[in-house]
Amino acid sequence: MSLLFGLFLFGLAIVLILESKLGLSPWDVLNQGIAKHTPLSFGMANVAVGLVVLGIGWALGGRPGVGTVANAVLVGTFIQGLTAIAGVEGLAHDGLPARIALLVLGIALIGPASAFYIGADLGAGPRDTLMLVGARRTRFRIGVVRATLELIALATGIVLGGTFGIGTVLFAFLVGPVVEASFALLARTPLAKPSPAPVPVVIAE
């Protein structure tokens, strides 16, 4: 239940950021760029990219968990459902103050969404799995591998016409502190659970 609720909140957060029209997270810039050049909607592009990344990570030795598969499939599915609701797309036509509020609320929701999803302790997200296996195979630091993957996704998304803006920058700077604060406030962390083989806690996107 924690996993599903967290993934739903994650999808809702992405939709709010999308409708702000002020810039998406790096991977969502890519998802939007793909949606502009294929028959896929933004939500289904999210699913497609998640499954491809899951497949690459698995092929490189990163075994997916239930949470990995659920993340790949359900976040995009929730996005698809939310964007189909009448009136949601109209949020993008609101004035700048309202769109700034959407952006801030979207980024803020990433925190509890991640806390509930990661707190379920059922496996890292597809991008995190790829990051971990990439770091293990290349022997580069996890931060370097993650930054490289984010930059590749962002650059490709910008070339494809995805929305890059102040929201992208704010997301990059704020998402870490927001998630950390949410873990503390909600007391949700897999490290608090007894486990014979603890897994590093990473942010799913």
C-alpha positions as CSV (number, residue, x, y, z in Angstrom):
1,M,0.0,0.0,0.0
2,S,2.9,2.3,0.9
3,L,4.5,1.6,-2.5
4,L,1.3,2.3,-4.5
5,F,0.5,5.5,-2.6
6,G,4.1,6.7,-3.0
7,L,4.0,6.0,-6.8
8,F,0.7,7.8,-7.1
9,L,2.0,10.9,-5.3
10,F,5.1,10.8,-7.6
11,G,2.8,10.8,-10.7
12,L,0.8,13.6,-9.3
13,A,3.9,15.6,-8.5
14,I,5.1,15.2,-12.1
15,V,1.8,16.3,-13.5
16,L,1.8,19.4,-11.4
17,I,5.3,20.3,-12.5
18,L,4.3,19.5,-16.1
19,E,1.3,21.8,-16.0
20,S,3.4,24.6,-14.5
21,K,5.2,24.9,-17.9
22,L,8.2,26.2,-16.1
23,G,10.5,23.3,-16.7
24,L,10.6,19.5,-16.0
25,S,13.0,17.2,-14.2
26,P,15.8,15.9,-16.6
27,W,14.1,12.5,-17.2
28,D,10.8,14.2,-17.8
29,V,12.3,16.6,-20.3
30,L,13.3,13.4,-22.2
31,N,9.9,11.9,-21.8
32,Q,8.2,15.0,-23.1
33,G,10.6,15.2,-26.0
34,I,9.9,11.6,-26.9
35,A,6.1,12.2,-26.7
36,K,6.5,15.1,-29.2
37,H,8.1,12.8,-31.8
38,T,6.1,9.6,-31.3
39,P,2.5,8.5,-31.0
40,L,3.1,8.1,-27.2
41,S,1.6,10.4,-24.7
42,F,3.7,12.0,-22.0
43,G,2.5,9.3,-19.5
44,M,3.2,6.4,-21.8
45,A,6.6,7.8,-22.8
46,N,7.3,7.7,-19.1
47,V,6.4,4.0,-19.0
48,A,8.4,3.2,-22.2
49,V,11.5,4.9,-20.9
50,G,11.2,3.3,-17.5
51,L,10.9,-0.2,-19.1
52,V,13.8,0.4,-21.4
53,V,16.0,1.7,-18.5
54,L,14.9,-1.3,-16.4
55,G,15.8,-3.7,-19.2
56,I,19.3,-2.1,-19.7
57,G,19.9,-2.2,-15.9
58,W,18.8,-5.8,-15.7
59,A,21.0,-6.8,-18.7
60,L,24.0,-5.2,-17.0
61,G,23.3,-7.3,-13.8
62,G,20.9,-5.1,-11.8
63,R,18.2,-7.5,-10.6
64,P,14.8,-5.6,-10.4
65,G,12.5,-5.9,-7.5
66,V,8.8,-5.5,-7.3
67,G,9.2,-1.8,-6.6
68,T,11.4,-1.5,-9.7
69,V,8.8,-2.9,-12.0
70,A,6.0,-1.0,-10.3
71,N,7.9,2.3,-10.7
72,A,8.5,1.7,-14.4
73,V,4.9,0.9,-15.1
74,L,2.7,2.7,-12.6
75,V,4.1,6.2,-12.4
76,G,3.5,6.8,-16.1
77,T,0.1,5.1,-15.9
78,F,-0.9,7.4,-13.0
79,I,0.3,10.4,-15.1
80,Q,-1.7,9.2,-18.0
81,G,-4.9,8.9,-15.9
82,L,-4.4,12.3,-14.2
83,T,-3.7,14.2,-17.4
84,A,-6.9,12.7,-18.8
85,I,-9.0,14.3,-16.1
86,A,-11.0,17.3,-17.5
87,G,-9.5,20.6,-16.4
88,V,-6.0,19.3,-15.5
89,E,-4.5,20.5,-18.8
90,G,-6.2,23.9,-18.3
91,L,-4.0,24.5,-15.3
92,A,-1.2,25.3,-17.7
93,H,-3.2,28.4,-18.9
94,D,-3.4,29.9,-15.5
95,G,-1.3,33.0,-14.7
96,L,2.3,32.9,-13.7
97,P,1.7,33.1,-9.9
98,A,-0.6,30.0,-10.1
99,R,1.9,28.1,-12.2
100,I,4.7,28.9,-9.8
101,A,2.5,27.5,-7.1
102,L,2.0,24.3,-9.1
103,L,5.8,24.0,-9.6
104,V,6.5,24.5,-5.9
105,L,3.7,22.0,-4.8
106,G,4.9,19.5,-7.4
107,I,8.5,19.6,-6.1
108,A,7.3,19.5,-2.5
109,L,5.2,16.3,-3.2
110,I,8.3,14.5,-4.5
111,G,9.5,14.3,-0.9
112,P,6.6,12.3,0.7
113,A,6.2,10.4,-2.6
114,S,9.8,9.2,-2.3
115,A,9.5,8.6,1.4
116,F,6.5,6.3,1.0
117,Y,7.9,4.6,-2.1
118,I,11.4,4.0,-0.9
119,G,10.1,3.3,2.6
120,A,8.3,0.2,1.2
121,D,11.8,-1.2,0.6
122,L,10.7,-3.3,-2.4
123,G,13.5,-2.3,-4.8
124,A,15.1,0.7,-6.3
125,G,13.6,2.5,-9.3
126,P,14.7,1.7,-12.8
127,R,17.0,4.7,-13.1
128,D,18.5,4.1,-9.7
129,T,19.1,0.4,-10.6
130,L,20.9,1.5,-13.7
131,M,22.9,4.0,-11.7
132,L,24.0,1.4,-9.2
133,V,25.0,-1.2,-11.7
134,G,26.7,1.4,-13.8
135,A,28.8,2.5,-10.8
136,R,29.7,-1.1,-10.0
137,R,30.8,-1.8,-13.6
138,T,32.6,1.4,-14.3
139,R,34.0,1.8,-10.8
140,F,33.1,5.5,-11.0
141,R,31.4,7.1,-7.9
142,I,27.6,6.8,-7.8
143,G,27.2,10.6,-7.9
144,V,29.3,10.8,-11.1
145,V,27.3,8.0,-12.8
146,R,24.0,9.6,-11.7
147,A,25.0,13.0,-12.9
148,T,26.1,11.6,-16.2
149,L,22.8,9.7,-16.7
150,E,20.8,12.9,-15.8
151,L,22.8,15.0,-18.2
152,I,22.4,12.5,-21.1
153,A,18.6,12.4,-20.4
154,L,18.4,16.2,-20.2
155,A,20.5,16.9,-23.3
156,T,18.6,14.4,-25.4
157,G,15.2,15.7,-24.1
158,I,16.2,19.3,-24.9
159,V,17.2,18.3,-28.5
160,L,13.8,16.6,-28.8
161,G,12.0,19.7,-27.7
162,G,11.3,18.9,-24.0
163,T,10.6,21.8,-21.6
164,F,13.7,23.0,-19.9
165,G,13.5,26.0,-17.6
166,I,13.7,27.4,-14.1
167,G,11.7,24.5,-12.9
168,T,14.4,22.1,-14.0
169,V,17.0,24.0,-12.1
170,L,14.9,24.3,-9.0
171,F,14.1,20.6,-9.1
172,A,17.8,19.8,-9.2
173,F,18.6,21.9,-6.2
174,L,15.5,21.3,-4.1
175,V,14.6,17.6,-4.6
176,G,17.4,16.3,-2.3
177,P,16.5,18.5,0.7
178,V,12.8,17.9,0.2
179,V,13.2,14.2,0.2
180,E,15.5,14.2,3.2
181,A,13.1,16.4,5.2
182,S,10.2,14.1,4.2
183,F,12.0,11.0,5.5
184,A,12.6,12.8,8.8
185,L,9.0,14.0,9.1
186,L,7.3,10.8,8.1
187,A,9.9,8.5,9.8
188,R,10.0,6.4,6.6
189,T,13.3,4.8,5.8
190,P,14.3,1.2,4.9
191,L,17.4,1.6,6.9
192,A,15.3,1.6,10.0
193,K,14.0,-1.9,9.2
194,P,16.0,-5.0,10.3
195,S,17.4,-6.6,7.1
196,P,20.2,-9.1,6.5
197,A,21.4,-7.2,3.4
198,P,20.7,-3.4,3.6
199,V,20.4,-1.7,0.2
200,P,21.7,1.9,-0.3
201,V,18.8,4.4,-0.2
202,V,18.5,6.4,-3.4
203,I,15.9,8.8,-4.8
204,A,13.6,7.3,-7.4
205,E,12.5,9.6,-10.3
